[in-house]
Amino acid sequence: MPRSVREPDRFIHLAVDLANTVRDGRDQLVSPFDLHQFLVESGEPEPFEVTQYDVFDIVELRTRLRAVFHARTEDEAAVVLNELLAESATAPYLSPHAEVGWHLHVAKPDASWAEWLAALTATGLAELISAGGFDRIRVCAAADCGRAFIDESRNHTQRYCTSTCATRVRVTAHRARRTGPS
């Protein structure tokens, strides 16, 4: 379901969604069609065009964003985010669009798709960290998963991206205990 440009945590969700465009070793952003679908699902109103160059640049951005999710300290995450913000962001400004009305822009008016995504995702994650949320930026603890997520649990103890991963890990551990050492 497409996200709304008015969704309060849209920038953070974009970062998570982009970081997770590699699943089970399969890249979900290979072609301009893939990128177009990703942007539509992220709430971008059509029509718009993307190129193979946009795909290449956004895959590079994805690698940099994943480094934020794997960062062990706020300082490590801040280095990546500050670089992305310096390269792509501008002073925030309100912009009207017929499809969505007034909304906030943090990317330069002539930004490429990669610069636009870098500005939005870096802004979202930087805001989360500045609000004391670095410990909520996670990678799934399931050994065979690796998906990025934001811990939205009340007590900030979520270890798995979904209940599916958590259940799979518990079932595997339970079976291992029942069968004992081989």
URZI-V161260 format. One record per helix or strand. SS is the DSSP state (~ for helix, > for strand). FROM is the first residue (numbers start at 0). LEN is the number of residues. If there is no record, write none. Layout:
SS/FROM/LEN  SS/FROM/LEN
//
This chain:
~/9/10  >/21/2  >/25/2  ~/31/10  ~/51/19  ~/73/15  >/88/9  >/100/7  ~/112/18  ~/133/3  >/136/3  >/147/3  ~/162/17
//
